Amino acid sequence: MNDVTNDQEKKRERNMILFLMVFLAPMASVAIVGSYGFIIWISQILLGPPGS
């Protein structure tokens, strides 16, 4: 019975790491880069371009 539980846990962990690598990490990186770009864009609208 312990082997079945261990196998199920290994399968669950494998599925979780695949989810993190395929979906969550790319979506998080796109969100972070997009947010940073949006912040820079809004700051340049409000404060003007650098050096002006």
N, CA, C and O atoms as a Tripos MOL2 file, in Angstrom:
@<TRIPOS>MOLECULE
protein
  208   207    52     0     0
PROTEIN
NO_CHARGES

@<TRIPOS>ATOM
      1 N           0.8310   -1.1970    0.0000 N.3       1 MET1
      2 CA          0.0000    0.0000    0.0000 C.3       1 MET1
      3 C           0.8680    1.2510    0.0000 C.2       1 MET1
      4 O           0.5210    2.2550   -0.6220 O.2       1 MET1
      5 N           1.9770    1.1890    0.6860 N.am      2 ASN2
      6 CA          2.8680    2.3420    0.7300 C.3       2 ASN2
      7 C           3.4600    2.6280   -0.6480 C.2       2 ASN2
      8 O           3.6800    3.7850   -1.0090 O.2       2 ASN2
      9 N           3.7190    1.5510   -1.4260 N.am      3 ASP3
     10 CA          4.2490    1.7470   -2.7790 C.3       3 ASP3
     11 C           3.2440    2.4540   -3.6720 C.2       3 ASP3
     12 O           3.6280    3.2920   -4.4880 O.2       3 ASP3
     13 N           1.9660    2.1320   -3.5340 N.am      4 VAL4
     14 CA          0.9290    2.7700   -4.3370 C.3       4 VAL4
     15 C           0.8480    4.2470   -3.9840 C.2       4 VAL4
     16 O           0.7600    5.0920   -4.8750 O.2       4 VAL4
     17 N           0.8780    4.5660   -2.7020 N.am      5 THR5
     18 CA          0.8330    5.9570   -2.2690 C.3       5 THR5
     19 C           2.0680    6.7040   -2.7660 C.2       5 THR5
     20 O           1.9770    7.8500   -3.2060 O.2       5 THR5
     21 N           3.2220    6.0410   -2.6900 N.am      6 ASN6
     22 CA          4.4640    6.6690   -3.1390 C.3       6 ASN6
     23 C           4.4220    6.9190   -4.6450 C.2       6 ASN6
     24 O           4.8570    7.9720   -5.1120 O.2       6 ASN6
     25 N           3.9030    5.9610   -5.4020 N.am      7 ASP7
     26 CA          3.7840    6.1390   -6.8570 C.3       7 ASP7
     27 C           2.8200    7.2630   -7.1950 C.2       7 ASP7
     28 O           3.0800    8.0460   -8.1090 O.2       7 ASP7
     29 N           1.7330    7.3520   -6.4850 N.am      8 GLN8
     30 CA          0.7690    8.4310   -6.7270 C.3       8 GLN8
     31 C           1.3920    9.7860   -6.4120 C.2       8 GLN8
     32 O           1.1700   10.7640   -7.1260 O.2       8 GLN8
     33 N           2.1640    9.8320   -5.3520 N.am      9 GLU9
     34 CA          2.8010   11.0960   -4.9740 C.3       9 GLU9
     35 C           3.8520   11.5050   -6.0080 C.2       9 GLU9
     36 O           3.9680   12.6820   -6.3490 O.2       9 GLU9
     37 N           4.6110   10.5340   -6.5030 N.am     10 LYS10
     38 CA          5.6010   10.8360   -7.5370 C.3      10 LYS10
     39 C           4.9240   11.3490   -8.8080 C.2      10 LYS10
     40 O           5.4070   12.2920   -9.4330 O.2      10 LYS10
     41 N           3.8030   10.7260   -9.1890 N.am     11 LYS11
     42 CA          3.0700   11.1710  -10.3770 C.3      11 LYS11
     43 C           2.5360   12.5800  -10.1720 C.2      11 LYS11
     44 O           2.5840   13.4070  -11.0830 O.2      11 LYS11
     45 N           2.0270   12.8530   -8.9750 N.am     12 ARG12
     46 CA          1.5070   14.1870   -8.6720 C.3      12 ARG12
     47 C           2.6140   15.2360   -8.7210 C.2      12 ARG12
     48 O           2.4160   16.3290   -9.2520 O.2      12 ARG12
     49 N           3.7790   14.9040   -8.1660 N.am     13 GLU13
     50 CA          4.9130   15.8290   -8.1910 C.3      13 GLU13
     51 C           5.3920   16.0710   -9.6260 C.2      13 GLU13
     52 O           5.7200   17.2010   -9.9890 O.2      13 GLU13
     53 N           5.4330   15.0140  -10.4380 N.am     14 ARG14
     54 CA          5.8490   15.1660  -11.8340 C.3      14 ARG14
     55 C           4.8780   16.0720  -12.5840 C.2      14 ARG14
     56 O           5.2980   16.9490  -13.3400 O.2      14 ARG14
     57 N           3.5880   15.8590  -12.3760 N.am     15 ASN15
     58 CA          2.5940   16.7090  -13.0400 C.3      15 ASN15
     59 C           2.7030   18.1550  -12.5760 C.2      15 ASN15
     60 O           2.5300   19.0750  -13.3760 O.2      15 ASN15
     61 N           2.9830   18.3640  -11.3110 N.am     16 MET16
     62 CA          3.0950   19.7200  -10.7790 C.3      16 MET16
     63 C           4.3100   20.4360  -11.3640 C.2      16 MET16
     64 O           4.2120   21.6100  -11.7220 O.2      16 MET16
     65 N           5.4490   19.7580  -11.4670 N.am     17 ILE17
     66 CA          6.6330   20.4170  -12.0060 C.3      17 ILE17
     67 C           6.4550   20.7030  -13.4920 C.2      17 ILE17
     68 O           6.9340   21.7220  -13.9890 O.2      17 ILE17
     69 N           5.7670   19.8060  -14.2090 N.am     18 LEU18
     70 CA          5.4800   20.0730  -15.6130 C.3      18 LEU18
     71 C           4.5690   21.2840  -15.7550 C.2      18 LEU18
     72 O           4.7820   22.1210  -16.6320 O.2      18 LEU18
     73 N           3.5590   21.3840  -14.9010 N.am     19 PHE19
     74 CA          2.6740   22.5450  -14.9250 C.3      19 PHE19
     75 C           3.4510   23.8220  -14.6630 C.2      19 PHE19
     76 O           3.2520   24.8260  -15.3480 O.2      19 PHE19
     77 N           4.3360   23.7900  -13.6740 N.am     20 LEU20
     78 CA          5.1310   24.9760  -13.3530 C.3      20 LEU20
     79 C           6.0310   25.3730  -14.5190 C.2      20 LEU20
     80 O           6.1300   26.5550  -14.8490 O.2      20 LEU20
     81 N           6.6850   24.4020  -15.1440 N.am     21 MET21
     82 CA          7.6300   24.7190  -16.2170 C.3      21 MET21
     83 C           6.9290   25.1360  -17.5040 C.2      21 MET21
     84 O           7.4170   26.0150  -18.2150 O.2      21 MET21
     85 N           5.7940   24.5190  -17.8140 N.am     22 VAL22
     86 CA          5.1560   24.7670  -19.1050 C.3      22 VAL22
     87 C           4.2070   25.9540  -19.0600 C.2      22 VAL22
     88 O           4.1120   26.6990  -20.0350 O.2      22 VAL22
     89 N           3.5040   26.1480  -17.9500 N.am     23 PHE23
     90 CA          2.4810   27.1900  -17.8900 C.3      23 PHE23
     91 C           2.8340   28.3350  -16.9460 C.2      23 PHE23
     92 O           2.8360   29.4940  -17.3600 O.2      23 PHE23
     93 N           3.1250   28.0350  -15.7100 N.am     24 LEU24
     94 CA          3.2420   29.0810  -14.7030 C.3      24 LEU24
     95 C           4.4780   29.9560  -14.9010 C.2      24 LEU24
     96 O           4.3690   31.1800  -14.8350 O.2      24 LEU24
     97 N           5.6310   29.3750  -15.1390 N.am     25 ALA25
     98 CA          6.8520   30.1700  -15.2960 C.3      25 ALA25
     99 C           6.7890   31.0970  -16.5130 C.2      25 ALA25
    100 O           7.1290   32.2740  -16.3850 O.2      25 ALA25
    101 N           6.3670   30.6120  -17.6920 N.am     26 PRO26
    102 CA          6.2610   31.5450  -18.8240 C.3      26 PRO26
    103 C           5.2200   32.6440  -18.6020 C.2      26 PRO26
    104 O           5.4480   33.7980  -18.9660 O.2      26 PRO26
    105 N           4.0870   32.2920  -18.0110 N.am     27 MET27
    106 CA          3.0610   33.3090  -17.7720 C.3      27 MET27
    107 C           3.5510   34.3390  -16.7620 C.2      27 MET27
    108 O           3.2810   35.5300  -16.9180 O.2      27 MET27
    109 N           4.2610   33.9040  -15.7410 N.am     28 ALA28
    110 CA          4.7810   34.8420  -14.7470 C.3      28 ALA28
    111 C           5.8360   35.7620  -15.3710 C.2      28 ALA28
    112 O           5.8550   36.9600  -15.0900 O.2      28 ALA28
    113 N           6.7010   35.2150  -16.2050 N.am     29 SER29
    114 CA          7.7370   36.0610  -16.8110 C.3      29 SER29
    115 C           7.1240   37.0720  -17.7790 C.2      29 SER29
    116 O           7.5660   38.2200  -17.8190 O.2      29 SER29
    117 N           6.1270   36.6760  -18.5500 N.am     30 VAL30
    118 CA          5.4470   37.6260  -19.4380 C.3      30 VAL30
    119 C           4.7530   38.7110  -18.6260 C.2      30 VAL30
    120 O           4.7900   39.8830  -19.0020 O.2      30 VAL30
    121 N           4.1220   38.3370  -17.5210 N.am     31 ALA31
    122 CA          3.4360   39.3140  -16.6770 C.3      31 ALA31
    123 C           4.4280   40.2940  -16.0470 C.2      31 ALA31
    124 O           4.1470   41.4900  -15.9620 O.2      31 ALA31
    125 N           5.5640   39.8060  -15.6130 N.am     32 ILE32
    126 CA          6.5650   40.6840  -14.9850 C.3      32 ILE32
    127 C           7.1420   41.6600  -16.0080 C.2      32 ILE32
    128 O           7.2330   42.8580  -15.7390 O.2      32 ILE32
    129 N           7.5300   41.1550  -17.1760 N.am     33 VAL33
    130 CA          8.1020   42.0250  -18.2020 C.3      33 VAL33
    131 C           7.0560   43.0190  -18.7040 C.2      33 VAL33
    132 O           7.3620   44.1920  -18.9180 O.2      33 VAL33
    133 N           5.8330   42.5540  -18.8900 N.am     34 GLY34
    134 CA          4.7620   43.4480  -19.3350 C.3      34 GLY34
    135 C           4.4560   44.5250  -18.3190 C.2      34 GLY34
    136 O           4.2320   45.6790  -18.6850 O.2      34 GLY34
    137 N           4.4430   44.1630  -17.0480 N.am     35 SER35
    138 CA          4.1960   45.1530  -15.9980 C.3      35 SER35
    139 C           5.3050   46.1930  -15.9520 C.2      35 SER35
    140 O           5.0400   47.3870  -15.8100 O.2      35 SER35
    141 N           6.5390   45.7380  -16.0700 N.am     36 TYR36
    142 CA          7.6670   46.6720  -16.0630 C.3      36 TYR36
    143 C           7.5700   47.6400  -17.2530 C.2      36 TYR36
    144 O           7.7620   48.8450  -17.0900 O.2      36 TYR36
    145 N           7.2760   47.1170  -18.4340 N.am     37 GLY37
    146 CA          7.1190   47.9710  -19.6040 C.3      37 GLY37
    147 C           5.9820   48.9660  -19.4400 C.2      37 GLY37
    148 O           6.1050   50.1250  -19.8350 O.2      37 GLY37
    149 N           4.8800   48.5190  -18.8590 N.am     38 PHE38
    150 CA          3.7410   49.4150  -18.6270 C.3      38 PHE38
    151 C           4.1150   50.5280  -17.6570 C.2      38 PHE38
    152 O           3.7460   51.6830  -17.8670 O.2      38 PHE38
    153 N           4.8410   50.1930  -16.6050 N.am     39 ILE39
    154 CA          5.2680   51.1980  -15.6250 C.3      39 ILE39
    155 C           6.1740   52.2300  -16.2900 C.2      39 ILE39
    156 O           6.0160   53.4290  -16.0620 O.2      39 ILE39
    157 N           7.1220   51.7750  -17.1110 N.am     40 ILE40
    158 CA          8.0210   52.7010  -17.8160 C.3      40 ILE40
    159 C           7.2210   53.5890  -18.7690 C.2      40 ILE40
    160 O           7.4590   54.7940  -18.8420 O.2      40 ILE40
    161 N           6.2880   53.0050  -19.4890 N.am     41 TRP41
    162 CA          5.4730   53.7560  -20.4480 C.3      41 TRP41
    163 C           4.6660   54.8480  -19.7450 C.2      41 TRP41
    164 O           4.6570   55.9970  -20.1870 O.2      41 TRP41
    165 N           3.9880   54.4900  -18.6530 N.am     42 ILE42
    166 CA          3.1780   55.4660  -17.9130 C.3      42 ILE42
    167 C           4.0680   56.5510  -17.3070 C.2      42 ILE42
    168 O           3.7070   57.7280  -17.3150 O.2      42 ILE42
    169 N           5.2340   56.1560  -16.7790 N.am     43 SER43
    170 CA          6.1230   57.1630  -16.1880 C.3      43 SER43
    171 C           6.6210   58.1440  -17.2540 C.2      43 SER43
    172 O           6.7930   59.3280  -16.9630 O.2      43 SER43
    173 N           6.8530   57.6740  -18.4710 N.am     44 GLN44
    174 CA          7.2880   58.5830  -19.5250 C.3      44 GLN44
    175 C           6.1490   59.4770  -20.0070 C.2      44 GLN44
    176 O           6.3910   60.6060  -20.4350 O.2      44 GLN44
    177 N           4.9300   58.9940  -19.9430 N.am     45 ILE45
    178 CA          3.7940   59.8560  -20.2840 C.3      45 ILE45
    179 C           3.6680   60.9750  -19.2500 C.2      45 ILE45
    180 O           3.4350   62.1300  -19.6060 O.2      45 ILE45
    181 N           3.8220   60.6330  -17.9740 N.am     46 LEU46
    182 CA          3.6420   61.6190  -16.9060 C.3      46 LEU46
    183 C           4.8550   62.5270  -16.7290 C.2      46 LEU46
    184 O           4.6930   63.7260  -16.5010 O.2      46 LEU46
    185 N           6.0570   61.9860  -16.8300 N.am     47 LEU47
    186 CA          7.2650   62.7470  -16.5130 C.3      47 LEU47
    187 C           8.0450   63.1920  -17.7420 C.2      47 LEU47
    188 O           8.9620   64.0050  -17.6240 O.2      47 LEU47
    189 N           7.7070   62.6850  -18.8980 N.am     48 GLY48
    190 CA          8.4460   63.0150  -20.1140 C.3      48 GLY48
    191 C           9.5510   62.0170  -20.3540 C.2      48 GLY48
    192 O           9.8820   61.2270  -19.4710 O.2      48 GLY48
    193 N          10.1250   62.0460  -21.5420 N.am     49 PRO49
    194 CA         11.1970   61.0980  -21.8560 C.3      49 PRO49
    195 C          12.4500   61.4000  -21.0390 C.2      49 PRO49
    196 O          12.5950   62.5060  -20.5170 O.2      49 PRO49
    197 N          13.3410   60.4420  -20.9240 N.am     50 PRO50
    198 CA         14.5700   60.6610  -20.1620 C.3      50 PRO50
    199 C          15.4060   61.7880  -20.7700 C.2      50 PRO50
    200 O          15.5490   61.8710  -21.9900 O.2      50 PRO50
    201 N          15.9410   62.6290  -19.9420 N.am     51 GLY51
    202 CA         16.8140   63.7010  -20.3930 C.3      51 GLY51
    203 C          16.1100   64.9480  -20.8780 C.2      51 GLY51
    204 O          16.7490   65.8470  -21.4230 O.2      51 GLY51
    205 N          14.8050   65.0170  -20.6890 N.am     52 SER52
    206 CA         14.1140   66.2180  -21.1790 C.3      52 SER52
    207 C          13.9160   67.2250  -20.0730 C.2      52 SER52
    208 O          13.3520   68.2940  -20.3060 O.2      52 SER52
@<TRIPOS>BOND
     1     1     2 1
     2     2     3 1
     3     3     4 2
     4     3     5 am
     5     5     6 1
     6     6     7 1
     7     7     8 2
     8     7     9 am
     9     9    10 1
    10    10    11 1
    11    11    12 2
    12    11    13 am
    13    13    14 1
    14    14    15 1
    15    15    16 2
    16    15    17 am
    17    17    18 1
    18    18    19 1
    19    19    20 2
    20    19    21 am
    21    21    22 1
    22    22    23 1
    23    23    24 2
    24    23    25 am
    25    25    26 1
    26    26    27 1
    27    27    28 2
    28    27    29 am
    29    29    30 1
    30    30    31 1
    31    31    32 2
    32    31    33 am
    33    33    34 1
    34    34    35 1
    35    35    36 2
    36    35    37 am
    37    37    38 1
    38    38    39 1
    39    39    40 2
    40    39    41 am
    41    41    42 1
    42    42    43 1
    43    43    44 2
    44    43    45 am
    45    45    46 1
    46    46    47 1
    47    47    48 2
    48    47    49 am
    49    49    50 1
    50    50    51 1
    51    51    52 2
    52    51    53 am
    53    53    54 1
    54    54    55 1
    55    55    56 2
    56    55    57 am
    57    57    58 1
    58    58    59 1
    59    59    60 2
    60    59    61 am
    61    61    62 1
    62    62    63 1
    63    63    64 2
    64    63    65 am
    65    65    66 1
    66    66    67 1
    67    67    68 2
    68    67    69 am
    69    69    70 1
    70    70    71 1
    71    71    72 2
    72    71    73 am
    73    73    74 1
    74    74    75 1
    75    75    76 2
    76    75    77 am
    77    77    78 1
    78    78    79 1
    79    79    80 2
    80    79    81 am
    81    81    82 1
    82    82    83 1
    83    83    84 2
    84    83    85 am
    85    85    86 1
    86    86    87 1
    87    87    88 2
    88    87    89 am
    89    89    90 1
    90    90    91 1
    91    91    92 2
    92    91    93 am
    93    93    94 1
    94    94    95 1
    95    95    96 2
    96    95    97 am
    97    97    98 1
    98    98    99 1
    99    99   100 2
   100    99   101 am
   101   101   102 1
   102   102   103 1
   103   103   104 2
   104   103   105 am
   105   105   106 1
   106   106   107 1
   107   107   108 2
   108   107   109 am
   109   109   110 1
   110   110   111 1
   111   111   112 2
   112   111   113 am
   113   113   114 1
   114   114   115 1
   115   115   116 2
   116   115   117 am
   117   117   118 1
   118   118   119 1
   119   119   120 2
   120   119   121 am
   121   121   122 1
   122   122   123 1
   123   123   124 2
   124   123   125 am
   125   125   126 1
   126   126   127 1
   127   127   128 2
   128   127   129 am
   129   129   130 1
   130   130   131 1
   131   131   132 2
   132   131   133 am
   133   133   134 1
   134   134   135 1
   135   135   136 2
   136   135   137 am
   137   137   138 1
   138   138   139 1
   139   139   140 2
   140   139   141 am
   141   141   142 1
   142   142   143 1
   143   143   144 2
   144   143   145 am
   145   145   146 1
   146   146   147 1
   147   147   148 2
   148   147   149 am
   149   149   150 1
   150   150   151 1
   151   151   152 2
   152   151   153 am
   153   153   154 1
   154   154   155 1
   155   155   156 2
   156   155   157 am
   157   157   158 1
   158   158   159 1
   159   159   160 2
   160   159   161 am
   161   161   162 1
   162   162   163 1
   163   163   164 2
   164   163   165 am
   165   165   166 1
   166   166   167 1
   167   167   168 2
   168   167   169 am
   169   169   170 1
   170   170   171 1
   171   171   172 2
   172   171   173 am
   173   173   174 1
   174   174   175 1
   175   175   176 2
   176   175   177 am
   177   177   178 1
   178   178   179 1
   179   179   180 2
   180   179   181 am
   181   181   182 1
   182   182   183 1
   183   183   184 2
   184   183   185 am
   185   185   186 1
   186   186   187 1
   187   187   188 2
   188   187   189 am
   189   189   190 1
   190   190   191 1
   191   191   192 2
   192   191   193 am
   193   193   194 1
   194   194   195 1
   195   195   196 2
   196   195   197 am
   197   197   198 1
   198   198   199 1
   199   199   200 2
   200   199   201 am
   201   201   202 1
   202   202   203 1
   203   203   204 2
   204   203   205 am
   205   205   206 1
   206   206   207 1
   207   207   208 2
@<TRIPOS>SUBSTRUCTURE
     1 MET1         2 RESIDUE 1 A MET
     2 ASN2         6 RESIDUE 1 A ASN
     3 ASP3        10 RESIDUE 1 A ASP
     4 VAL4        14 RESIDUE 1 A VAL
     5 THR5        18 RESIDUE 1 A THR
     6 ASN6        22 RESIDUE 1 A ASN
     7 ASP7        26 RESIDUE 1 A ASP
     8 GLN8        30 RESIDUE 1 A GLN
     9 GLU9        34 RESIDUE 1 A GLU
    10 LYS10       38 RESIDUE 1 A LYS
    11 LYS11       42 RESIDUE 1 A LYS
    12 ARG12       46 RESIDUE 1 A ARG
    13 GLU13       50 RESIDUE 1 A GLU
    14 ARG14       54 RESIDUE 1 A ARG
    15 ASN15       58 RESIDUE 1 A ASN
    16 MET16       62 RESIDUE 1 A MET
    17 ILE17       66 RESIDUE 1 A ILE
    18 LEU18       70 RESIDUE 1 A LEU
    19 PHE19       74 RESIDUE 1 A PHE
    20 LEU20       78 RESIDUE 1 A LEU
    21 MET21       82 RESIDUE 1 A MET
    22 VAL22       86 RESIDUE 1 A VAL
    23 PHE23       90 RESIDUE 1 A PHE
    24 LEU24       94 RESIDUE 1 A LEU
    25 ALA25       98 RESIDUE 1 A ALA
    26 PRO26      102 RESIDUE 1 A PRO
    27 MET27      106 RESIDUE 1 A MET
    28 ALA28      110 RESIDUE 1 A ALA
    29 SER29      114 RESIDUE 1 A SER
    30 VAL30      118 RESIDUE 1 A VAL
    31 ALA31      122 RESIDUE 1 A ALA
    32 ILE32      126 RESIDUE 1 A ILE
    33 VAL33      130 RESIDUE 1 A VAL
    34 GLY34      134 RESIDUE 1 A GLY
    35 SER35      138 RESIDUE 1 A SER
    36 TYR36      142 RESIDUE 1 A TYR
    37 GLY37      146 RESIDUE 1 A GLY
    38 PHE38      150 RESIDUE 1 A PHE
    39 ILE39      154 RESIDUE 1 A ILE
    40 ILE40      158 RESIDUE 1 A ILE
    41 TRP41      162 RESIDUE 1 A TRP
    42 ILE42      166 RESIDUE 1 A ILE
    43 SER43      170 RESIDUE 1 A SER
    44 GLN44      174 RESIDUE 1 A GLN
    45 ILE45      178 RESIDUE 1 A ILE
    46 LEU46      182 RESIDUE 1 A LEU
    47 LEU47      186 RESIDUE 1 A LEU
    48 GLY48      190 RESIDUE 1 A GLY
    49 PRO49      194 RESIDUE 1 A PRO
    50 PRO50      198 RESIDUE 1 A PRO
    51 GLY51      202 RESIDUE 1 A GLY
    52 SER52      206 RESIDUE 1 A SER
